[in-house]
Amino acid sequence: MGSSGKNYFLSFWRGEEQLWKAFWVVGFAITAVLWVTSHFAAEKNLPIIWWQVFYVVALVVQIWWMVSVWRCAKNSSKHFWFILGRTAVVLSGLNTIKDAVLLFR
């Protein structure tokens, strides 16, 4: 919680924030952390179990982000952004499923 007492994780989850914040600010931060972590792990040639645990943690974060974007889409300035935000969530979900199938087969 911030100094104002607002829990940002919950405010995004509940769809109380602006779409651009959920999509760009939070999405970029999550992507950057996951990319740096996976790049480091790939260089270290970590075992498959590490990747599976990493994927499960990343999946939880990804689901939180997708739900947040889906719910915050209603707070967009134009209907176009509402549709684009929700389309991005669907495509991201399909990509996440594909990654899971490839990793856990």
LINHULIN-V363974 format. One record per helix or strand. SS is the DSSP state (2 for helix, 1 for strand). FROM is the first residue (numbers start at 0). TO is the last residue. If there is no record, write none. Layout:
ss=[SS;SS]
from=[FROM;FROM]
to=[TO;TO]
//
This chain:
ss=[2;2;2;2]
from=[7;18;47;78]
to=[12;43;74;103]
//
